[in-house]
């Protein structure tokens, strides 16, 4: 497998997300790299500049390709700049329409996209590294218990403020960085902001928590939910796409429009149940599903 990622090109920082680099790639540059790989299938992971260049080259040469939708960009752009959501979905439909298959992570997100006029949708679930994310010692985190944890981008579309504004017992910890970090640090000085963490350090922070709070209403899946559950930490979230698909009906957390009530109920969940549930989400299953969705480049191109 060959990955054509932004690190192969000159890049620019994404507006308001400087840690995300946008590739300065032309269709010709990407086309030459694709030819050199002798790829048996082409998958376009995102709708960024590199994805647009790959899409253009595949259509020009009549090569079938697959795509995936991971993020509600229309809602995110609306939250940041108030652009109409319908404009964003019109652009997404245009981008993904020629794909032989469009991969999405959950049944409810698939239904939402169908309502927005998307076609050729295929399921591609997610997995979790249960060797890295596992129950560990909690005592190293010297904070009043229970510890409520959020992990992710600190940005308006993640609705982190809804978590921080809750009147909860114990302590709140935020792991992550983003454009709203400085503002929330000023407004919520009692919260422990741990910054961005990776690998073993990140896994230790997950496992040290007593409940994982997921305040986002716009995520399409929420891999952090699985990472928390694999660490033996129950989840409190809103009953929306993502949390609803991952934990609804499983006794590993609570979904409630009253997020504080969800936290209180999630704290009664046994860590062992969370870990056992997460072990059912393997990367092997995810990989097999992805490979089934791919289209060989010798197949006839999709209509567009």
C-alpha positions as CSV (number, residue, x, y, z in Angstrom):
1,X,0.0,0.0,0.0
2,X,1.2,3.5,-0.9
3,X,0.0,6.6,0.9
4,X,0.1,9.9,-0.8
5,X,-0.1,12.3,2.1
6,X,0.7,16.0,2.5
7,X,4.2,15.3,3.8
8,X,5.2,14.6,0.1
9,X,4.4,18.1,-1.0
10,X,4.8,21.7,0.0
11,X,2.1,22.6,2.4
12,X,0.2,25.6,3.9
13,X,-1.5,25.7,7.3
14,X,-5.3,25.2,7.2
15,X,-7.1,28.5,8.1
16,X,-8.0,28.4,11.9
17,X,-6.4,24.9,12.1
18,X,-2.7,25.6,11.7
19,X,-1.7,22.1,12.9
20,X,-3.4,20.7,9.8
21,X,-1.3,21.1,6.7
22,X,-2.9,21.4,3.2
23,X,-0.9,20.0,0.3
24,X,0.0,22.3,-2.6
25,X,-0.6,19.4,-5.1
26,X,-1.7,19.6,-8.7
27,X,-3.5,16.8,-10.6
28,X,-0.4,16.3,-12.7
29,X,1.8,15.8,-9.7
30,X,-0.6,13.4,-8.1
31,X,-1.2,11.6,-11.4
32,X,2.5,10.9,-11.9
33,X,2.8,9.5,-8.4
34,X,-0.3,7.3,-8.9
35,X,1.2,5.9,-12.1
36,X,4.4,5.2,-10.4
37,X,2.7,3.2,-7.7
38,X,1.0,0.9,-10.2
39,X,-2.0,0.9,-7.8
40,X,-4.6,-1.8,-8.0
41,X,-7.2,0.5,-6.4
42,X,-7.4,4.2,-5.4
43,X,-9.0,5.5,-2.3
44,X,-9.4,9.2,-1.6
45,X,-9.6,9.7,2.2
46,X,-10.5,13.4,2.4
47,X,-11.9,16.3,0.4
48,X,-8.8,18.5,0.8
49,X,-6.5,19.8,-1.9
50,X,-4.8,16.5,-2.3
51,X,-8.1,14.7,-2.5
52,X,-9.3,17.1,-5.2
53,X,-6.1,16.6,-7.2
54,X,-6.4,12.8,-7.0
55,X,-10.1,13.0,-8.0
56,X,-9.4,15.1,-11.0
57,X,-6.6,12.8,-12.2
58,X,-8.7,9.6,-11.8
59,X,-11.6,11.2,-13.7
60,X,-9.3,12.4,-16.5
61,X,-7.9,8.9,-16.9
62,X,-11.1,7.0,-16.3
63,X,-9.9,5.3,-13.2
64,X,-12.5,4.1,-10.7
65,X,-11.9,5.3,-7.1
66,X,-13.5,5.1,-3.7
67,X,-13.9,7.9,-1.1
68,X,-14.8,8.2,2.5
69,X,-16.6,10.8,4.6
70,X,-15.3,11.2,8.1
71,X,-16.4,14.7,9.1
72,X,-19.4,16.9,9.0
73,X,-17.6,19.7,7.3
74,X,-20.8,21.6,6.4
75,X,-21.7,21.8,10.1
76,X,-18.2,22.7,11.1
77,X,-17.9,25.5,8.6
78,X,-21.3,26.8,9.6
79,X,-20.2,26.8,13.3
80,X,-17.1,28.7,12.5
81,X,-18.1,31.1,9.7
82,X,-22.0,30.7,9.5
83,X,-21.9,29.5,5.9
84,X,-25.2,27.8,5.1
85,X,-25.1,24.0,5.7
86,X,-26.8,23.3,2.4
87,X,-24.0,24.9,0.5
88,X,-21.5,22.6,2.2
89,X,-23.5,19.5,1.4
90,X,-23.8,20.6,-2.2
91,X,-20.0,20.7,-2.5
92,X,-19.7,17.3,-0.8
93,X,-22.2,15.7,-3.1
94,X,-20.3,17.1,-6.1
95,X,-17.0,15.7,-4.8
96,X,-18.2,12.2,-3.9
97,X,-20.8,11.6,-6.7
98,X,-18.3,10.1,-9.2
99,X,-16.9,7.6,-6.5
100,X,-17.6,3.9,-7.1
101,X,-18.2,3.7,-3.3
102,X,-18.4,6.2,-0.6
103,X,-17.5,4.8,2.8
104,X,-19.1,5.9,6.0
105,X,-18.6,4.7,9.6
106,X,-22.1,4.2,11.1
107,X,-25.7,3.3,10.1
108,X,-27.1,6.6,11.4
109,X,-24.6,8.7,9.5
110,X,-25.4,6.7,6.4
111,X,-29.1,7.5,6.8
112,X,-28.3,11.2,7.2
113,X,-26.2,11.3,4.1
114,X,-28.9,9.5,2.1
115,X,-31.3,12.2,3.2
116,X,-28.8,14.8,1.8
117,X,-28.8,13.0,-1.6
118,X,-25.6,10.9,-1.3
119,X,-25.4,7.6,-3.3
120,X,-23.2,4.5,-3.4
121,X,-22.7,4.5,0.3
122,X,-20.9,1.6,1.9
123,X,-20.2,0.8,5.6
124,X,-16.6,1.0,7.0
125,X,-16.5,0.7,10.7
126,X,-13.6,1.7,13.0
127,X,-11.3,-0.2,15.3
128,X,-9.3,0.4,18.4
129,X,-5.8,-0.6,19.6
130,X,-6.8,-2.6,22.7
131,X,-3.1,-3.3,23.5
132,X,-2.3,0.4,23.9
133,X,-5.7,1.5,25.3
134,X,-6.3,-0.7,28.4
135,X,-7.1,-0.3,32.1
136,X,-4.2,1.0,34.0
137,X,-3.3,2.5,37.4
138,X,-5.3,5.7,38.2
139,X,-3.5,6.9,41.3
140,X,-0.8,8.8,39.4
141,X,-3.4,11.5,38.6
142,X,-3.6,13.4,41.9
143,X,-6.9,15.1,41.5
144,X,-10.2,14.9,43.4
145,X,-12.4,12.0,42.3
146,X,-14.3,11.3,40.2
147,X,-12.3,12.6,37.2
148,X,-14.3,13.5,34.1
149,X,-12.2,13.5,31.0
150,X,-12.5,15.0,27.5
151,X,-10.1,14.1,24.7
152,X,-10.1,15.8,21.3
153,X,-9.9,19.1,19.5
154,X,-10.7,22.1,21.6
155,X,-12.8,23.9,19.1
156,X,-16.3,25.3,18.9
157,X,-17.7,22.5,16.8
158,X,-16.7,20.0,19.5
159,X,-19.0,21.7,22.0
160,X,-16.4,21.4,24.8
161,X,-17.9,24.3,26.6
162,X,-21.0,22.3,27.3
163,X,-18.9,19.8,29.3
164,X,-16.9,22.4,31.1
165,X,-20.0,24.4,32.2
166,X,-21.5,21.3,33.9
167,X,-21.7,21.3,37.7
168,X,-20.0,18.0,38.4
169,X,-18.4,16.5,41.5
170,X,-14.6,15.9,41.4
171,X,-12.4,17.2,38.6
172,X,-12.5,17.9,34.9
173,X,-9.5,17.2,32.6
174,X,-9.2,18.2,29.0
175,X,-6.6,16.5,26.7
176,X,-6.1,18.3,23.4
177,X,-5.4,21.5,21.7
178,X,-7.2,23.8,19.3
179,X,-8.4,27.3,18.5
180,X,-10.7,27.6,21.5
181,X,-8.1,26.5,24.1
182,X,-6.9,29.9,25.3
183,X,-10.5,31.2,25.7
184,X,-11.6,28.1,27.7
185,X,-8.5,28.2,29.9
186,X,-9.4,31.8,30.9
187,X,-13.1,31.0,31.5
188,X,-12.6,27.7,33.4
189,X,-9.5,28.0,35.5
190,X,-10.4,25.0,37.7
191,X,-10.2,22.6,34.8
192,X,-6.9,20.7,34.2
193,X,-5.9,21.4,30.6
194,X,-3.3,18.7,29.8
195,X,-2.5,19.7,26.2
196,X,-1.9,17.3,23.4
197,X,-0.8,13.8,24.4
198,X,0.3,10.8,22.3
199,X,0.9,7.1,22.7
200,X,1.5,5.8,26.2
201,X,1.0,9.2,27.7
202,X,-2.4,9.6,26.1
203,X,-3.4,6.0,27.1
204,X,-2.4,6.8,30.7
205,X,-4.7,9.9,30.7
206,X,-7.6,7.8,29.4
207,X,-7.2,5.1,32.0
208,X,-6.8,7.6,34.9
209,X,-10.4,8.9,34.3
210,X,-13.6,7.7,35.9
211,X,-15.9,8.8,33.1
212,X,-15.3,10.0,29.6
213,X,-17.5,12.9,28.5
214,X,-18.2,13.4,24.8
215,X,-20.1,16.7,24.3
216,X,-19.9,16.8,20.5
217,X,-23.2,16.8,18.6
218,X,-21.5,16.8,15.1
219,X,-19.1,13.9,15.1
220,X,-19.7,11.0,12.6
221,X,-18.2,8.3,14.9
222,X,-15.9,9.4,17.7
223,X,-13.0,7.0,17.8
224,X,-12.2,8.5,21.2
225,X,-15.3,6.7,22.5
226,X,-13.7,3.3,21.7
227,X,-10.3,4.4,23.2
228,X,-12.0,5.3,26.4
229,X,-14.0,2.1,26.6
230,X,-10.9,0.0,25.9
231,X,-9.3,1.8,28.8
232,X,-12.2,0.7,31.1
233,X,-13.8,4.1,31.2
234,X,-17.6,4.5,30.7
235,X,-18.9,7.2,28.3
236,X,-21.4,10.0,28.9
237,X,-22.7,11.7,25.7
238,X,-25.7,13.2,23.9
239,X,-27.9,10.7,22.0
240,X,-26.7,11.7,18.6
241,X,-24.9,10.1,15.6
242,X,-21.6,8.6,16.7
243,X,-22.4,7.9,20.4
244,X,-25.7,6.4,19.5
245,X,-24.0,4.0,17.0
246,X,-21.2,3.1,19.3
247,X,-22.8,2.6,22.7
248,X,-26.6,2.9,22.4
249,X,-28.1,-0.3,23.9
250,X,-24.8,-1.4,25.5
251,X,-24.4,-1.1,29.2
252,X,-21.1,0.8,28.9
253,X,-22.3,4.4,29.5
254,X,-25.2,6.7,29.2
255,X,-26.7,8.9,26.4
256,X,-28.9,11.7,27.6
257,X,-29.8,15.2,26.5
258,X,-29.0,16.2,30.1
259,X,-25.3,15.7,30.0
260,X,-24.8,16.0,33.7
261,X,-27.4,13.2,34.2
262,X,-25.5,11.1,31.7
263,X,-22.3,11.6,33.6
264,X,-23.9,10.5,36.9
265,X,-25.4,7.4,35.4
266,X,-22.2,6.5,33.5
267,X,-20.2,6.6,36.8
268,X,-22.2,3.5,37.9
269,X,-21.0,1.4,35.0
270,X,-18.4,-1.3,35.8
271,X,-15.0,-0.8,34.0
272,X,-14.9,-4.5,33.2
273,X,-18.0,-4.2,31.0
274,X,-16.5,-1.3,29.1
275,X,-13.3,-3.2,28.4
276,X,-15.1,-6.3,27.3
277,X,-17.3,-4.3,24.9
278,X,-14.4,-2.5,23.3
279,X,-12.6,-5.7,22.6
280,X,-15.3,-6.5,20.0
281,X,-14.1,-3.6,17.8
282,X,-11.0,-5.0,16.1
283,X,-8.9,-3.4,13.4
284,X,-8.9,-6.7,11.5
285,X,-12.7,-6.4,11.0
286,X,-12.3,-2.8,9.9
287,X,-9.5,-3.7,7.4
288,X,-11.6,-6.5,5.9
289,X,-14.6,-4.2,5.4
290,X,-12.4,-1.6,3.8
291,X,-10.8,-4.0,1.3
292,X,-14.3,-5.3,0.3
293,X,-15.3,-1.8,-0.5
294,X,-12.4,-1.0,-2.8
295,X,-12.8,-1.0,-6.6
296,X,-10.1,-2.4,-8.9
297,X,-8.8,0.2,-11.3
298,X,-9.6,-2.1,-14.2
299,X,-13.4,-1.8,-13.5
300,X,-15.5,0.6,-15.6
301,X,-15.6,4.2,-14.3
302,X,-18.6,5.3,-12.3
303,X,-21.1,7.6,-14.0
304,X,-20.8,11.3,-13.1
